[in-house]
Amino acid sequence: MIDFFIGLDPVFQALITTLFTWLMTALGAALVFMTRKINQKLLDGMLGFAGGVMIAASFWSLLSPALEMARQSEIPEWIPAAIGFISGGIFLLIVDKVLPHLHPTLPKSEAEGFYPKTRRRSTLLVLAITLHNIPEGLAVGVAFGAVAADFPSASLAGAVALGLGIGIQNFPEGVAVSFPLRRDGMSRKKSFFYGQLSGIVEPIAGVIGALAVIFVQPLLPYALSFAAGAMIFVVVEEVIPGSQEEGNTDLASMSLMAGFAIMMILDVALG
């Protein structure tokens, strides 16, 4: 199975990996059929772990290869990395301003005060998480595209580990969409449908990211850094605060440390 995956075209590798991240979103959303409440400590620990993986991946799988690739150009290597990284964060900041997102852990009364109409609140919730999944899919695709471009600093193990971390993070995201929708009166089937739908953009973005960097290699350092900036923005804006809102700060923090360490080991030792 591993040999089969290694022998695939990098675009198909990106597609399979991002299909896994979508599947994790769907699995999280599917919990709406099984229970009314989810163990908050488990979710917070998973979010913290995923945050650590994503932070480590942003450097070892994205920024570090970008710096290495940029050394082959005539400009200082830090320029593409800095421009791409800041652009990734600014992009998601603009998305947040254009489409204010709803934190699903808000009490229902508070959420209703912010968005008076339930349908509007539910639509914003689905769209917000869907938009945040686009750069995550791009990040995976770009990582596989870098491997296809034969850059020494890019590794297949790092790209796979990045997809694994994003997949883990997507599980509670599926929960975060389907349960508020169910709470607002939507049927279990519709709540699941919209919950998994928020992750379907990742395979699309993953393929686009892989194709883009394969055919437009001069843009690769910028694309990798852009994905890193977007990832860090998501971690700081969504993942870390979301993991600590219910008071499980120590658990979330140690889970983040574990996720960072495991991702670092995977990328450095296997890369």
N, C-alpha and C positions, 0 to 999 in steps of 0.2 A: 504493500500500500504506500509506504514511504517512498520507495523507488519509483512507483508510478507517478506520485505527485512531483517528485524532483524532475522527472523526465518531461513534464508538461511544459507547454509554452507559458512564459511568465504572465501573459494576459489571462490565461485560464487558471493559473495559480492564484492570481488576484481575485478572479471571479469566485473560485471555490472558497477562498478564505473569507471573502465578504459575504458569501451565502451563509457561511457559518455564523458570522456576526449578526446577520438578519435572523437566522434560526434562533439564536440566543434571545433576541428581542421577542420573537414569537413565543418561545418557551416561557419567558417572563409574563407575557400577556395572557398565556393560557392558564395561569394560576387563577384567573378570575372564575374559571369553571369549578375550581376545587375548594376554595375557601373564601371567607369574607375578609380575613385579616392575615397579614404576613408578619412573620417574626422580624421586628424592626432591627434588632441587633444583627441578625443575619444579613439583612439588606445593607446596613451601615458598614459592616465589615467587608462585604463584597465591593461596595462603592469605594471604600478606602483602599482596598487592595488594587482595584482597577486604576485608581488615581496614581498609585505608586508605579504601576506598570506603564501607564501612559507618560508620566514624567520621565522615567528612565528611557523609554522608547523615543521620546522627543529628542533626546540628545544622541544616544548611541545608534538608533536606527535612522534618524533624520538629519539632525544638525551636524553630527560628526562626519557623515558621508558628504554632506553639502560642503563643508569646509575643505575636505580632501579634494573634491572635484573642482572647487573654485581655484585651487592652487595651480591648475593647469592653464588658467586664463592670465591675461596681462594685468588685471586689476587686483588689488589686495583681496585675499580670500574671505576676509570678514565682511566685505561689502555685500555680496549676494546673500550671505547668511543673515546679516542684520536687516537688509531690506525685506527679504522674504519672511523672516520671523515676525517683524513688526507688522507687515502687511496682513499676515494671517490673523493676528490679534485684532487689528483694526477692522478687518472684514467681518469678524463675528461681532465686534462691538457695534458696527453699523446695523447688522442683522437684528441685534437686540433692541436698538433704538427704533428701527422701522417696524419691527414686530415684537412688542414687549411680551416676554414669556412669563408663564405662570409657574410658580414652584408648586408641584403637586402636593407637598406636605402641609400647605396652608390649611388651617381649619376651614370647614365649609362655609361658616358664616362670614369669615374674613374674605374668602375667595369670592363669595357672592357680592360682598360690598365693593370689591375691586372690579368685577365684571358682572353687572346686574343680570344679564341674560345667560342662562345656563348654556345655551347653544353656542354663544359667542365664546364663553370660557372654554368649553370643550374643544372648539375649533382652534383657538389660540394654543391650547395645550398640545394638540396633535401637530400643528404646523411648527411650533417652536422646537419640539424634540426632533421632528423630521429634518428641519433645517440644520440643527446641530449634528445630525448624523452624516450630512453631506461631506464636511471636511474630514470626518473620521474615515469614511470610505475612500476619499481621495488620498489620505495618508497611507492607507494600506496599498492602494494601487501604485502610488509613487514609489513606495519601498520596493515593491516587486519590479517596477520599471527600472529602478536603479540597479537591481541585480542583473536584469536583462542587458543593461548597457555595459556590463562587465567592469564596473568600478570596483577596485579592490576593497574599498571601505564599506561597500554595501554587501550584506550577507542574507542568504535565504533564511537562515535561522532567525535573524533579527526581524525580517519581514513577517515570518510566521508568528513569532512571539508577539509582535505588535498587534496582529490580528486576534490572537488569543486574548490579549489584555482588553482590546476594544469589545470583544465578544462578551467577556465577563462583565464589563461595565454596561453592556446593552441589556443584560438580564433584568436588573432593577429598573431600567428605563422602560422596558415593556410593562412591568408592573405599574410604574408611575403613570403610564397612559391609561391602561385598561381599568384600573381600580377607580380612579376619579370619574371616568366615564360611567362606570357601573353605578357609582355612588350618586351620580346626577340623574339616574333613572333610565339609562340606556340598557338594552338587553345584553345578556352575557355574550351572545354571538357577535353583536355589533361592537361591543367593548373590546373583545378579542381582535376582531377584524381591524379596527382602527389602531389598536395597540401594535400589532405586527406590521401594519402598513407604514408606521413611522420609521421602520428599519429597512424597508425595501429599497430605499434610495442608495444604500451603501453598496450593493453589488454594482449598480449603475455607475456610481461615482468611482468605485474601485477600478472598473474596466477603463473608464475615461482617463483616470489618473495614470494607469499603466501605459496606455496607448500614447498619451501626451508626452511622457518623458522618454519613451522609446524613440519617437519620431522627431522630437524637438529637444535633443540632448543639451544644447546650450542653456536651456531654461531649467535643467534639472536641479542645480543648486538652489535656485529661487523657489522651485516647486517643493523640494524637500523642506526648506526652511519655512515656507508658507504653511505647509502641513504641520510642522512643529509648533509654530506660533498659534495656529488654530487649536491644536491639541492642548497646549498649555492654558489657553484662554478657557477652554471647556473645563479643564481640571480645576482651575482657580474659581471660575464663575459658578460652576454647577456641581462638580463631583465632590470636592472637599466640603463646601457648605452643606450640601445635601446629606453627606455622611455624618454630620455633627449636629444637625438641627434637633434631633431627639435626645441629645445629651450623652450619646455614646462616644465621647471625644477620645478617650484613651484607646478604646477598641479600634476606632476608625484610624487613629494616628499610627498605632502599631501595625495595623493591616496595611496601611500605606507604605510603611517602612519595609514590610515583608514583600509587598509587590514590587517595590523599587529594587530591592536586593535580588529577587528572583529574576526580574527582567534584565538586570545588569549581568548576572551570571550567565543567563542564556545567551545574551548578545555577545559578551566578551569571550566566554569559553567556547561557544559553538560557532561564533562568527569567524 
